[in-house]
Amino acid sequence: MQQLLIILGILLLVLGLLWPWLSQLPLGRLPGDIHIEREHFSFYFPLMTGLLISIVLSLILWWTRK
């Protein structure tokens, strides 16, 4: 458990340092993300972004467990 918390802390630190570059990635604006705007109403559902992040995290976890 301690090792997991240390790794998560280091990962958050690295992501925080890389945030200026990561925010320029098109995540959240991919084709397949649902965005509906109407008068007094806005709905956003990042379907493809969620799928892409899920696939990447699944591959990383699968790779680290092998």
C-alpha positions, 0 to 999 in steps of 0.5 A: 500500500505504501509503494502504491501511494508513493507511485501515485504521488510521484505520478501526480507530481509529474502530471502537475509539472507537465500540465502546461504541455498536457493541456494543449492535447486535444483531449476533451475535443475528440471526434465522438465527444458529445457537445450540445448547446442550446439557449440556457442549456449546455451538455457535454459528454466526453465519450471518446476521451473517456474511452481513450483514457480507459484503454490507455490506463488498462494497457498500462495496468496490464503491462505493469502486472505482467 
